Amino acid sequence: MIHHHYLRLCLRMLEAGGVSRPAAIRAGAADLVIDTDHDGMPHLPATSFAGALRARVRAEKPDREDAWFGFVRGDTVAASGIWVLGSRLVDSEGKLVTEQPKTEQVTTTAINRHSGGAMVNTLRTVEMLPQDTRFEVYLRWDGVTDADVADLVTCLSGWVPLIGRATSTGHGACTVESVHTGILDLAKPDGRLVWLTTSGPALVRAVASTPLNVSSGTPDEVGYAVTFRTTDGPLR
């Protein structure tokens, strides 16, 4: 395989959140802290993003799911052609963030459904990244065709993935702000030079420089109208 196709996506968090992990037991610190990479910087784990992307493709292009992401059926298996290589923090101008970002802390508790009060021993503090935090996600896709890329862009356009904690309750919404793509041709001298002199995010950024047209999505909102009628005197 002498052609490597790379994509980079910019995701913007529509609310405070992020992927969390349990903290070490220590006094005066959060119970759940933001997950970090090997450099100690916040990131979106590849498995978290890959799962969300596969679910999106399943909803939008179900006939492409197995071909793009592989499958296991008894003794028959196929590997995924899409590799999620990782993610990095970026600023509003798309530049890599090298300093630790500011985080927020919120304290939550569980509610007793019978009494309506706080449950005992459920108080905890959670560290979160602020709203509008941006991550750049890096993909490599081998054996891809122009039709595949066009179909993936269709899936990405207007996508609002839920990534991080509390996704089961509708939290963790992000929007795809931009997508860039490019092909690394190892049969050409300049392609081999990039391959041999760069790695990690720098490699994907050097190759995936062509912008694709995608539209940013907004979370689905459900509204309810509730009518109350007093039956025992006026409201006070």
Biotite code that builds the C-alpha atoms (Angstrom):
import biotite.structure as struc

atoms = struc.array([
    struc.Atom([0.000, 0.000, 0.000], chain_id="A", res_id=1, res_name="MET", atom_name="CA", element="C"),
    struc.Atom([1.780, 3.144, -1.226], chain_id="A", res_id=2, res_name="ILE", atom_name="CA", element="C"),
    struc.Atom([-1.164, 5.545, -0.845], chain_id="A", res_id=3, res_name="HIS", atom_name="CA", element="C"),
    struc.Atom([-2.250, 6.591, 2.650], chain_id="A", res_id=4, res_name="HIS", atom_name="CA", element="C"),
    struc.Atom([-5.368, 8.734, 2.944], chain_id="A", res_id=5, res_name="HIS", atom_name="CA", element="C"),
    struc.Atom([-5.514, 11.019, 6.003], chain_id="A", res_id=6, res_name="TYR", atom_name="CA", element="C"),
    struc.Atom([-8.336, 13.091, 7.469], chain_id="A", res_id=7, res_name="LEU", atom_name="CA", element="C"),
    struc.Atom([-8.425, 15.548, 10.352], chain_id="A", res_id=8, res_name="ARG", atom_name="CA", element="C"),
    struc.Atom([-11.612, 16.734, 11.962], chain_id="A", res_id=9, res_name="LEU", atom_name="CA", element="C"),
    struc.Atom([-12.109, 19.679, 14.291], chain_id="A", res_id=10, res_name="CYS", atom_name="CA", element="C"),
    struc.Atom([-14.702, 19.013, 16.999], chain_id="A", res_id=11, res_name="LEU", atom_name="CA", element="C"),
    struc.Atom([-16.047, 21.820, 19.193], chain_id="A", res_id=12, res_name="ARG", atom_name="CA", element="C"),
    struc.Atom([-17.704, 20.979, 22.501], chain_id="A", res_id=13, res_name="MET", atom_name="CA", element="C"),
    struc.Atom([-21.160, 22.527, 22.731], chain_id="A", res_id=14, res_name="LEU", atom_name="CA", element="C"),
    struc.Atom([-21.227, 22.233, 26.514], chain_id="A", res_id=15, res_name="GLU", atom_name="CA", element="C"),
    struc.Atom([-18.791, 21.737, 29.350], chain_id="A", res_id=16, res_name="ALA", atom_name="CA", element="C"),
    struc.Atom([-17.665, 18.133, 29.664], chain_id="A", res_id=17, res_name="GLY", atom_name="CA", element="C"),
    struc.Atom([-15.009, 15.829, 28.267], chain_id="A", res_id=18, res_name="GLY", atom_name="CA", element="C"),
    struc.Atom([-13.926, 12.240, 28.749], chain_id="A", res_id=19, res_name="VAL", atom_name="CA", element="C"),
    struc.Atom([-13.330, 11.571, 32.450], chain_id="A", res_id=20, res_name="SER", atom_name="CA", element="C"),
    struc.Atom([-11.533, 8.943, 34.495], chain_id="A", res_id=21, res_name="ARG", atom_name="CA", element="C"),
    struc.Atom([-11.491, 8.209, 38.228], chain_id="A", res_id=22, res_name="PRO", atom_name="CA", element="C"),
    struc.Atom([-8.870, 10.192, 40.105], chain_id="A", res_id=23, res_name="ALA", atom_name="CA", element="C"),
    struc.Atom([-6.450, 8.800, 42.606], chain_id="A", res_id=24, res_name="ALA", atom_name="CA", element="C"),
    struc.Atom([-7.737, 9.009, 46.177], chain_id="A", res_id=25, res_name="ILE", atom_name="CA", element="C"),
    struc.Atom([-6.537, 12.339, 47.506], chain_id="A", res_id=26, res_name="ARG", atom_name="CA", element="C"),
    struc.Atom([-8.021, 15.011, 49.721], chain_id="A", res_id=27, res_name="ALA", atom_name="CA", element="C"),
    struc.Atom([-9.241, 18.262, 48.204], chain_id="A", res_id=28, res_name="GLY", atom_name="CA", element="C"),
    struc.Atom([-9.214, 17.059, 44.586], chain_id="A", res_id=29, res_name="ALA", atom_name="CA", element="C"),
    struc.Atom([-11.876, 16.052, 42.082], chain_id="A", res_id=30, res_name="ALA", atom_name="CA", element="C"),
    struc.Atom([-13.210, 12.505, 42.147], chain_id="A", res_id=31, res_name="ASP", atom_name="CA", element="C"),
    struc.Atom([-13.396, 12.376, 38.337], chain_id="A", res_id=32, res_name="LEU", atom_name="CA", element="C"),
    struc.Atom([-10.697, 14.124, 36.317], chain_id="A", res_id=33, res_name="VAL", atom_name="CA", element="C"),
    struc.Atom([-10.234, 14.751, 32.595], chain_id="A", res_id=34, res_name="ILE", atom_name="CA", element="C"),
    struc.Atom([-8.567, 11.862, 30.784], chain_id="A", res_id=35, res_name="ASP", atom_name="CA", element="C"),
    struc.Atom([-5.133, 12.771, 29.394], chain_id="A", res_id=36, res_name="THR", atom_name="CA", element="C"),
    struc.Atom([-2.684, 11.416, 26.836], chain_id="A", res_id=37, res_name="ASP", atom_name="CA", element="C"),
    struc.Atom([0.956, 10.422, 27.332], chain_id="A", res_id=38, res_name="HIS", atom_name="CA", element="C"),
    struc.Atom([1.931, 14.112, 27.427], chain_id="A", res_id=39, res_name="ASP", atom_name="CA", element="C"),
    struc.Atom([-0.571, 14.862, 30.187], chain_id="A", res_id=40, res_name="GLY", atom_name="CA", element="C"),
    struc.Atom([-2.848, 16.864, 27.857], chain_id="A", res_id=41, res_name="MET", atom_name="CA", element="C"),
    struc.Atom([-6.629, 16.359, 27.675], chain_id="A", res_id=42, res_name="PRO", atom_name="CA", element="C"),
    struc.Atom([-7.703, 14.257, 24.709], chain_id="A", res_id=43, res_name="HIS", atom_name="CA", element="C"),
    struc.Atom([-10.538, 12.226, 23.233], chain_id="A", res_id=44, res_name="LEU", atom_name="CA", element="C"),
    struc.Atom([-9.577, 8.533, 23.417], chain_id="A", res_id=45, res_name="PRO", atom_name="CA", element="C"),
    struc.Atom([-9.562, 6.875, 20.017], chain_id="A", res_id=46, res_name="ALA", atom_name="CA", element="C"),
    struc.Atom([-12.067, 4.233, 21.147], chain_id="A", res_id=47, res_name="THR", atom_name="CA", element="C"),
    struc.Atom([-14.558, 6.890, 22.272], chain_id="A", res_id=48, res_name="SER", atom_name="CA", element="C"),
    struc.Atom([-14.478, 8.673, 18.925], chain_id="A", res_id=49, res_name="PHE", atom_name="CA", element="C"),
    struc.Atom([-14.388, 5.480, 16.841], chain_id="A", res_id=50, res_name="ALA", atom_name="CA", element="C"),
    struc.Atom([-17.505, 4.158, 18.568], chain_id="A", res_id=51, res_name="GLY", atom_name="CA", element="C"),
    struc.Atom([-19.385, 7.411, 18.002], chain_id="A", res_id=52, res_name="ALA", atom_name="CA", element="C"),
    struc.Atom([-18.312, 7.553, 14.339], chain_id="A", res_id=53, res_name="LEU", atom_name="CA", element="C"),
    struc.Atom([-19.352, 3.975, 13.693], chain_id="A", res_id=54, res_name="ARG", atom_name="CA", element="C"),
    struc.Atom([-22.770, 4.645, 15.243], chain_id="A", res_id=55, res_name="ALA", atom_name="CA", element="C"),
    struc.Atom([-23.169, 7.657, 12.945], chain_id="A", res_id=56, res_name="ARG", atom_name="CA", element="C"),
    struc.Atom([-22.304, 5.630, 9.851], chain_id="A", res_id=57, res_name="VAL", atom_name="CA", element="C"),
    struc.Atom([-24.685, 2.891, 10.987], chain_id="A", res_id=58, res_name="ARG", atom_name="CA", element="C"),
    struc.Atom([-27.483, 5.458, 11.144], chain_id="A", res_id=59, res_name="ALA", atom_name="CA", element="C"),
    struc.Atom([-26.671, 7.299, 7.910], chain_id="A", res_id=60, res_name="GLU", atom_name="CA", element="C"),
    struc.Atom([-25.019, 4.680, 5.677], chain_id="A", res_id=61, res_name="LYS", atom_name="CA", element="C"),
    struc.Atom([-25.754, 1.249, 7.186], chain_id="A", res_id=62, res_name="PRO", atom_name="CA", element="C"),
    struc.Atom([-24.572, -0.562, 4.049], chain_id="A", res_id=63, res_name="ASP", atom_name="CA", element="C"),
    struc.Atom([-21.080, 0.901, 4.544], chain_id="A", res_id=64, res_name="ARG", atom_name="CA", element="C"),
    struc.Atom([-20.588, 0.104, 8.240], chain_id="A", res_id=65, res_name="GLU", atom_name="CA", element="C"),
    struc.Atom([-18.971, -3.330, 7.909], chain_id="A", res_id=66, res_name="ASP", atom_name="CA", element="C"),
    struc.Atom([-16.939, -2.367, 4.843], chain_id="A", res_id=67, res_name="ALA", atom_name="CA", element="C"),
    struc.Atom([-15.466, 0.662, 6.599], chain_id="A", res_id=68, res_name="TRP", atom_name="CA", element="C"),
    struc.Atom([-15.156, -0.542, 10.199], chain_id="A", res_id=69, res_name="PHE", atom_name="CA", element="C"),
    struc.Atom([-14.822, -4.308, 9.866], chain_id="A", res_id=70, res_name="GLY", atom_name="CA", element="C"),
    struc.Atom([-16.837, -7.037, 11.521], chain_id="A", res_id=71, res_name="PHE", atom_name="CA", element="C"),
    struc.Atom([-16.735, -10.359, 13.361], chain_id="A", res_id=72, res_name="VAL", atom_name="CA", element="C"),
    struc.Atom([-19.253, -13.054, 12.422], chain_id="A", res_id=73, res_name="ARG", atom_name="CA", element="C"),
    struc.Atom([-18.364, -16.448, 13.783], chain_id="A", res_id=74, res_name="GLY", atom_name="CA", element="C"),
    struc.Atom([-15.153, -17.487, 12.080], chain_id="A", res_id=75, res_name="ASP", atom_name="CA", element="C"),
    struc.Atom([-15.364, -14.664, 9.527], chain_id="A", res_id=76, res_name="THR", atom_name="CA", element="C"),
    struc.Atom([-13.619, -11.404, 10.371], chain_id="A", res_id=77, res_name="VAL", atom_name="CA", element="C"),
    struc.Atom([-12.598, -8.228, 8.565], chain_id="A", res_id=78, res_name="ALA", atom_name="CA", element="C"),
    struc.Atom([-10.366, -5.450, 9.869], chain_id="A", res_id=79, res_name="ALA", atom_name="CA", element="C"),
    struc.Atom([-11.390, -1.815, 9.941], chain_id="A", res_id=80, res_name="SER", atom_name="CA", element="C"),
    struc.Atom([-10.030, 0.311, 7.114], chain_id="A", res_id=81, res_name="GLY", atom_name="CA", element="C"),
    struc.Atom([-10.433, 3.458, 9.227], chain_id="A", res_id=82, res_name="ILE", atom_name="CA", element="C"),
    struc.Atom([-7.798, 4.036, 11.882], chain_id="A", res_id=83, res_name="TRP", atom_name="CA", element="C"),
    struc.Atom([-8.410, 6.621, 14.591], chain_id="A", res_id=84, res_name="VAL", atom_name="CA", element="C"),
    struc.Atom([-4.889, 7.805, 15.387], chain_id="A", res_id=85, res_name="LEU", atom_name="CA", element="C"),
    struc.Atom([-5.690, 10.094, 18.309], chain_id="A", res_id=86, res_name="GLY", atom_name="CA", element="C"),
    struc.Atom([-6.581, 13.703, 19.033], chain_id="A", res_id=87, res_name="SER", atom_name="CA", element="C"),
    struc.Atom([-5.055, 16.981, 20.188], chain_id="A", res_id=88, res_name="ARG", atom_name="CA", element="C"),
    struc.Atom([-6.366, 20.192, 21.714], chain_id="A", res_id=89, res_name="LEU", atom_name="CA", element="C"),
    struc.Atom([-6.537, 23.132, 19.304], chain_id="A", res_id=90, res_name="VAL", atom_name="CA", element="C"),
    struc.Atom([-7.562, 26.753, 19.697], chain_id="A", res_id=91, res_name="ASP", atom_name="CA", element="C"),
    struc.Atom([-10.208, 28.689, 17.749], chain_id="A", res_id=92, res_name="SER", atom_name="CA", element="C"),
    struc.Atom([-7.670, 29.301, 14.958], chain_id="A", res_id=93, res_name="GLU", atom_name="CA", element="C"),
    struc.Atom([-6.805, 25.625, 14.626], chain_id="A", res_id=94, res_name="GLY", atom_name="CA", element="C"),
    struc.Atom([-3.383, 25.883, 16.273], chain_id="A", res_id=95, res_name="LYS", atom_name="CA", element="C"),
    struc.Atom([-2.215, 23.112, 18.584], chain_id="A", res_id=96, res_name="LEU", atom_name="CA", element="C"),
    struc.Atom([-2.545, 23.971, 22.283], chain_id="A", res_id=97, res_name="VAL", atom_name="CA", element="C"),
    struc.Atom([0.644, 23.255, 24.219], chain_id="A", res_id=98, res_name="THR", atom_name="CA", element="C"),
    struc.Atom([-0.288, 24.642, 27.641], chain_id="A", res_id=99, res_name="GLU", atom_name="CA", element="C"),
    struc.Atom([-2.647, 23.026, 30.100], chain_id="A", res_id=100, res_name="GLN", atom_name="CA", element="C"),
    struc.Atom([-6.170, 24.397, 29.558], chain_id="A", res_id=101, res_name="PRO", atom_name="CA", element="C"),
    struc.Atom([-8.330, 25.770, 32.327], chain_id="A", res_id=102, res_name="LYS", atom_name="CA", element="C"),
    struc.Atom([-10.889, 23.353, 33.677], chain_id="A", res_id=103, res_name="THR", atom_name="CA", element="C"),
    struc.Atom([-14.076, 23.683, 35.694], chain_id="A", res_id=104, res_name="GLU", atom_name="CA", element="C"),
    struc.Atom([-15.216, 21.703, 38.702], chain_id="A", res_id=105, res_name="GLN", atom_name="CA", element="C"),
    struc.Atom([-18.795, 20.921, 39.622], chain_id="A", res_id=106, res_name="VAL", atom_name="CA", element="C"),
    struc.Atom([-20.108, 19.057, 42.626], chain_id="A", res_id=107, res_name="THR", atom_name="CA", element="C"),
    struc.Atom([-22.978, 16.649, 42.135], chain_id="A", res_id=108, res_name="THR", atom_name="CA", element="C"),
    struc.Atom([-24.968, 14.159, 44.155], chain_id="A", res_id=109, res_name="THR", atom_name="CA", element="C"),
    struc.Atom([-27.560, 11.486, 43.521], chain_id="A", res_id=110, res_name="ALA", atom_name="CA", element="C"),
    struc.Atom([-31.199, 12.004, 44.450], chain_id="A", res_id=111, res_name="ILE", atom_name="CA", element="C"),
    struc.Atom([-33.293, 9.553, 46.417], chain_id="A", res_id=112, res_name="ASN", atom_name="CA", element="C"),
    struc.Atom([-36.316, 8.941, 44.205], chain_id="A", res_id=113, res_name="ARG", atom_name="CA", element="C"),
    struc.Atom([-38.575, 8.168, 47.162], chain_id="A", res_id=114, res_name="HIS", atom_name="CA", element="C"),
    struc.Atom([-37.766, 11.083, 49.461], chain_id="A", res_id=115, res_name="SER", atom_name="CA", element="C"),
    struc.Atom([-36.643, 13.608, 46.857], chain_id="A", res_id=116, res_name="GLY", atom_name="CA", element="C"),
    struc.Atom([-33.564, 14.409, 48.947], chain_id="A", res_id=117, res_name="GLY", atom_name="CA", element="C"),
    struc.Atom([-29.874, 13.786, 48.406], chain_id="A", res_id=118, res_name="ALA", atom_name="CA", element="C"),
    struc.Atom([-28.674, 10.223, 48.830], chain_id="A", res_id=119, res_name="MET", atom_name="CA", element="C"),
    struc.Atom([-26.076, 9.526, 51.495], chain_id="A", res_id=120, res_name="VAL", atom_name="CA", element="C"),
    struc.Atom([-22.435, 9.122, 50.427], chain_id="A", res_id=121, res_name="ASN", atom_name="CA", element="C"),
    struc.Atom([-22.993, 10.136, 46.791], chain_id="A", res_id=122, res_name="THR", atom_name="CA", element="C"),
    struc.Atom([-21.432, 13.612, 46.835], chain_id="A", res_id=123, res_name="LEU", atom_name="CA", element="C"),
    struc.Atom([-18.635, 13.940, 44.283], chain_id="A", res_id=124, res_name="ARG", atom_name="CA", element="C"),
    struc.Atom([-16.651, 16.585, 42.413], chain_id="A", res_id=125, res_name="THR", atom_name="CA", element="C"),
    struc.Atom([-16.149, 16.315, 38.651], chain_id="A", res_id=126, res_name="VAL", atom_name="CA", element="C"),
    struc.Atom([-13.527, 18.104, 36.566], chain_id="A", res_id=127, res_name="GLU", atom_name="CA", element="C"),
    struc.Atom([-14.729, 19.319, 33.157], chain_id="A", res_id=128, res_name="MET", atom_name="CA", element="C"),
    struc.Atom([-13.388, 21.147, 30.140], chain_id="A", res_id=129, res_name="LEU", atom_name="CA", element="C"),
    struc.Atom([-15.268, 24.376, 29.363], chain_id="A", res_id=130, res_name="PRO", atom_name="CA", element="C"),
    struc.Atom([-17.750, 24.845, 26.559], chain_id="A", res_id=131, res_name="GLN", atom_name="CA", element="C"),
    struc.Atom([-16.177, 25.613, 23.138], chain_id="A", res_id=132, res_name="ASP", atom_name="CA", element="C"),
    struc.Atom([-13.116, 23.460, 23.837], chain_id="A", res_id=133, res_name="THR", atom_name="CA", element="C"),
    struc.Atom([-11.849, 22.149, 20.497], chain_id="A", res_id=134, res_name="ARG", atom_name="CA", element="C"),
    struc.Atom([-10.179, 18.872, 19.604], chain_id="A", res_id=135, res_name="PHE", atom_name="CA", element="C"),
    struc.Atom([-8.575, 17.879, 16.331], chain_id="A", res_id=136, res_name="GLU", atom_name="CA", element="C"),
    struc.Atom([-9.087, 14.180, 15.592], chain_id="A", res_id=137, res_name="VAL", atom_name="CA", element="C"),
    struc.Atom([-6.768, 12.315, 13.209], chain_id="A", res_id=138, res_name="TYR", atom_name="CA", element="C"),
    struc.Atom([-7.783, 9.458, 10.911], chain_id="A", res_id=139, res_name="LEU", atom_name="CA", element="C"),
    struc.Atom([-5.977, 7.237, 8.428], chain_id="A", res_id=140, res_name="ARG", atom_name="CA", element="C"),
    struc.Atom([-8.046, 5.380, 5.854], chain_id="A", res_id=141, res_name="TRP", atom_name="CA", element="C"),
    struc.Atom([-6.453, 2.792, 3.571], chain_id="A", res_id=142, res_name="ASP", atom_name="CA", element="C"),
    struc.Atom([-8.064, 1.371, 0.443], chain_id="A", res_id=143, res_name="GLY", atom_name="CA", element="C"),
    struc.Atom([-10.430, 4.319, 0.183], chain_id="A", res_id=144, res_name="VAL", atom_name="CA", element="C"),
    struc.Atom([-12.164, 5.535, -2.965], chain_id="A", res_id=145, res_name="THR", atom_name="CA", element="C"),
    struc.Atom([-13.476, 8.989, -3.848], chain_id="A", res_id=146, res_name="ASP", atom_name="CA", element="C"),
    struc.Atom([-17.012, 7.643, -3.409], chain_id="A", res_id=147, res_name="ALA", atom_name="CA", element="C"),
    struc.Atom([-16.130, 6.462, 0.108], chain_id="A", res_id=148, res_name="ASP", atom_name="CA", element="C"),
    struc.Atom([-14.799, 9.896, 1.046], chain_id="A", res_id=149, res_name="VAL", atom_name="CA", element="C"),
    struc.Atom([-17.894, 11.599, -0.341], chain_id="A", res_id=150, res_name="ALA", atom_name="CA", element="C"),
    struc.Atom([-20.153, 9.274, 1.651], chain_id="A", res_id=151, res_name="ASP", atom_name="CA", element="C"),
    struc.Atom([-18.171, 9.814, 4.851], chain_id="A", res_id=152, res_name="LEU", atom_name="CA", element="C"),
    struc.Atom([-18.384, 13.588, 4.400], chain_id="A", res_id=153, res_name="VAL", atom_name="CA", element="C"),
    struc.Atom([-22.149, 13.199, 4.089], chain_id="A", res_id=154, res_name="THR", atom_name="CA", element="C"),
    struc.Atom([-22.148, 11.391, 7.441], chain_id="A", res_id=155, res_name="CYS", atom_name="CA", element="C"),
    struc.Atom([-19.943, 14.040, 9.078], chain_id="A", res_id=156, res_name="LEU", atom_name="CA", element="C"),
    struc.Atom([-21.962, 16.997, 7.826], chain_id="A", res_id=157, res_name="SER", atom_name="CA", element="C"),
    struc.Atom([-24.419, 18.114, 10.499], chain_id="A", res_id=158, res_name="GLY", atom_name="CA", element="C"),
    struc.Atom([-23.201, 15.416, 12.900], chain_id="A", res_id=159, res_name="TRP", atom_name="CA", element="C"),
    struc.Atom([-23.531, 16.140, 16.626], chain_id="A", res_id=160, res_name="VAL", atom_name="CA", element="C"),
    struc.Atom([-21.640, 13.315, 18.357], chain_id="A", res_id=161, res_name="PRO", atom_name="CA", element="C"),
    struc.Atom([-22.041, 12.675, 22.078], chain_id="A", res_id=162, res_name="LEU", atom_name="CA", element="C"),
    struc.Atom([-18.592, 12.009, 23.527], chain_id="A", res_id=163, res_name="ILE", atom_name="CA", element="C"),
    struc.Atom([-17.541, 11.844, 27.156], chain_id="A", res_id=164, res_name="GLY", atom_name="CA", element="C"),
    struc.Atom([-19.337, 11.221, 30.406], chain_id="A", res_id=165, res_name="ARG", atom_name="CA", element="C"),
    struc.Atom([-23.131, 11.292, 30.809], chain_id="A", res_id=166, res_name="ALA", atom_name="CA", element="C"),
    struc.Atom([-23.774, 10.580, 27.123], chain_id="A", res_id=167, res_name="THR", atom_name="CA", element="C"),
    struc.Atom([-26.638, 8.274, 28.121], chain_id="A", res_id=168, res_name="SER", atom_name="CA", element="C"),
    struc.Atom([-28.514, 11.339, 29.380], chain_id="A", res_id=169, res_name="THR", atom_name="CA", element="C"),
    struc.Atom([-27.780, 13.447, 26.298], chain_id="A", res_id=170, res_name="GLY", atom_name="CA", element="C"),
    struc.Atom([-24.644, 15.232, 27.496], chain_id="A", res_id=171, res_name="HIS", atom_name="CA", element="C"),
    struc.Atom([-21.285, 15.533, 25.750], chain_id="A", res_id=172, res_name="GLY", atom_name="CA", element="C"),
    struc.Atom([-22.590, 17.127, 22.545], chain_id="A", res_id=173, res_name="ALA", atom_name="CA", element="C"),
    struc.Atom([-19.968, 18.263, 20.015], chain_id="A", res_id=174, res_name="CYS", atom_name="CA", element="C"),
    struc.Atom([-20.190, 19.641, 16.497], chain_id="A", res_id=175, res_name="THR", atom_name="CA", element="C"),
    struc.Atom([-17.924, 19.050, 13.507], chain_id="A", res_id=176, res_name="VAL", atom_name="CA", element="C"),
    struc.Atom([-16.508, 22.453, 12.575], chain_id="A", res_id=177, res_name="GLU", atom_name="CA", element="C"),
    struc.Atom([-14.173, 21.439, 9.769], chain_id="A", res_id=178, res_name="SER", atom_name="CA", element="C"),
    struc.Atom([-12.744, 18.465, 7.882], chain_id="A", res_id=179, res_name="VAL", atom_name="CA", element="C"),
    struc.Atom([-9.473, 18.367, 5.952], chain_id="A", res_id=180, res_name="HIS", atom_name="CA", element="C"),
    struc.Atom([-8.183, 15.527, 3.821], chain_id="A", res_id=181, res_name="THR", atom_name="CA", element="C"),
    struc.Atom([-5.136, 14.532, 1.801], chain_id="A", res_id=182, res_name="GLY", atom_name="CA", element="C"),
    struc.Atom([-3.254, 11.601, 0.261], chain_id="A", res_id=183, res_name="ILE", atom_name="CA", element="C"),
    struc.Atom([0.319, 10.615, 1.072], chain_id="A", res_id=184, res_name="LEU", atom_name="CA", element="C"),
    struc.Atom([1.869, 9.027, -2.021], chain_id="A", res_id=185, res_name="ASP", atom_name="CA", element="C"),
    struc.Atom([4.948, 7.035, -1.021], chain_id="A", res_id=186, res_name="LEU", atom_name="CA", element="C"),
    struc.Atom([5.830, 6.501, -4.692], chain_id="A", res_id=187, res_name="ALA", atom_name="CA", element="C"),
    struc.Atom([6.811, 10.163, -4.912], chain_id="A", res_id=188, res_name="LYS", atom_name="CA", element="C"),
    struc.Atom([9.978, 11.675, -3.376], chain_id="A", res_id=189, res_name="PRO", atom_name="CA", element="C"),
    struc.Atom([8.110, 14.467, -1.563], chain_id="A", res_id=190, res_name="ASP", atom_name="CA", element="C"),
    struc.Atom([5.712, 11.894, -0.100], chain_id="A", res_id=191, res_name="GLY", atom_name="CA", element="C"),
    struc.Atom([8.595, 9.780, 1.205], chain_id="A", res_id=192, res_name="ARG", atom_name="CA", element="C"),
    struc.Atom([10.229, 12.908, 2.640], chain_id="A", res_id=193, res_name="LEU", atom_name="CA", element="C"),
    struc.Atom([7.083, 13.743, 4.653], chain_id="A", res_id=194, res_name="VAL", atom_name="CA", element="C"),
    struc.Atom([6.797, 10.105, 5.780], chain_id="A", res_id=195, res_name="TRP", atom_name="CA", element="C"),
    struc.Atom([10.405, 9.958, 6.987], chain_id="A", res_id=196, res_name="LEU", atom_name="CA", element="C"),
    struc.Atom([10.669, 13.403, 8.596], chain_id="A", res_id=197, res_name="THR", atom_name="CA", element="C"),
    struc.Atom([7.326, 13.816, 10.385], chain_id="A", res_id=198, res_name="THR", atom_name="CA", element="C"),
    struc.Atom([5.141, 11.712, 12.631], chain_id="A", res_id=199, res_name="SER", atom_name="CA", element="C"),
    struc.Atom([2.029, 11.902, 14.793], chain_id="A", res_id=200, res_name="GLY", atom_name="CA", element="C"),
    struc.Atom([-0.219, 14.961, 14.418], chain_id="A", res_id=201, res_name="PRO", atom_name="CA", element="C"),
    struc.Atom([2.459, 16.754, 12.370], chain_id="A", res_id=202, res_name="ALA", atom_name="CA", element="C"),
    struc.Atom([2.281, 14.036, 9.708], chain_id="A", res_id=203, res_name="LEU", atom_name="CA", element="C"),
    struc.Atom([-1.516, 14.162, 9.433], chain_id="A", res_id=204, res_name="VAL", atom_name="CA", element="C"),
    struc.Atom([-1.492, 17.964, 9.419], chain_id="A", res_id=205, res_name="ARG", atom_name="CA", element="C"),
    struc.Atom([1.132, 18.047, 6.668], chain_id="A", res_id=206, res_name="ALA", atom_name="CA", element="C"),
    struc.Atom([-0.895, 15.690, 4.453], chain_id="A", res_id=207, res_name="VAL", atom_name="CA", element="C"),
    struc.Atom([-4.533, 16.512, 5.265], chain_id="A", res_id=208, res_name="ALA", atom_name="CA", element="C"),
    struc.Atom([-4.579, 20.120, 4.081], chain_id="A", res_id=209, res_name="SER", atom_name="CA", element="C"),
    struc.Atom([-7.516, 20.174, 1.644], chain_id="A", res_id=210, res_name="THR", atom_name="CA", element="C"),
    struc.Atom([-10.729, 21.455, 3.277], chain_id="A", res_id=211, res_name="PRO", atom_name="CA", element="C"),
    struc.Atom([-14.028, 19.673, 2.645], chain_id="A", res_id=212, res_name="LEU", atom_name="CA", element="C"),
    struc.Atom([-17.448, 21.262, 2.855], chain_id="A", res_id=213, res_name="ASN", atom_name="CA", element="C"),
    struc.Atom([-19.368, 20.220, 5.962], chain_id="A", res_id=214, res_name="VAL", atom_name="CA", element="C"),
    struc.Atom([-22.116, 21.950, 7.899], chain_id="A", res_id=215, res_name="SER", atom_name="CA", element="C"),
    struc.Atom([-22.066, 22.281, 11.683], chain_id="A", res_id=216, res_name="SER", atom_name="CA", element="C"),
    struc.Atom([-24.940, 20.611, 13.490], chain_id="A", res_id=217, res_name="GLY", atom_name="CA", element="C"),
    struc.Atom([-26.952, 21.564, 16.558], chain_id="A", res_id=218, res_name="THR", atom_name="CA", element="C"),
    struc.Atom([-28.259, 19.207, 19.250], chain_id="A", res_id=219, res_name="PRO", atom_name="CA", element="C"),
    struc.Atom([-31.820, 17.987, 18.989], chain_id="A", res_id=220, res_name="ASP", atom_name="CA", element="C"),
    struc.Atom([-34.009, 19.709, 21.532], chain_id="A", res_id=221, res_name="GLU", atom_name="CA", element="C"),
    struc.Atom([-37.306, 18.351, 22.789], chain_id="A", res_id=222, res_name="VAL", atom_name="CA", element="C"),
    struc.Atom([-39.820, 20.787, 24.277], chain_id="A", res_id=223, res_name="GLY", atom_name="CA", element="C"),
    struc.Atom([-42.811, 20.040, 26.462], chain_id="A", res_id=224, res_name="TYR", atom_name="CA", element="C"),
    struc.Atom([-45.799, 22.204, 27.341], chain_id="A", res_id=225, res_name="ALA", atom_name="CA", element="C"),
    struc.Atom([-47.238, 21.475, 30.772], chain_id="A", res_id=226, res_name="VAL", atom_name="CA", element="C"),
    struc.Atom([-50.464, 23.038, 32.114], chain_id="A", res_id=227, res_name="THR", atom_name="CA", element="C"),
    struc.Atom([-51.032, 23.292, 35.877], chain_id="A", res_id=228, res_name="PHE", atom_name="CA", element="C"),
    struc.Atom([-54.387, 24.005, 37.523], chain_id="A", res_id=229, res_name="ARG", atom_name="CA", element="C"),
    struc.Atom([-54.733, 24.956, 41.170], chain_id="A", res_id=230, res_name="THR", atom_name="CA", element="C"),
    struc.Atom([-57.402, 23.085, 43.107], chain_id="A", res_id=231, res_name="THR", atom_name="CA", element="C"),
    struc.Atom([-56.920, 24.379, 46.651], chain_id="A", res_id=232, res_name="ASP", atom_name="CA", element="C"),
    struc.Atom([-56.837, 28.169, 46.763], chain_id="A", res_id=233, res_name="GLY", atom_name="CA", element="C"),
    struc.Atom([-54.558, 30.723, 45.085], chain_id="A", res_id=234, res_name="PRO", atom_name="CA", element="C"),
    struc.Atom([-50.825, 30.346, 44.664], chain_id="A", res_id=235, res_name="LEU", atom_name="CA", element="C"),
    struc.Atom([-48.729, 32.139, 47.278], chain_id="A", res_id=236, res_name="ARG", atom_name="CA", element="C"),
])
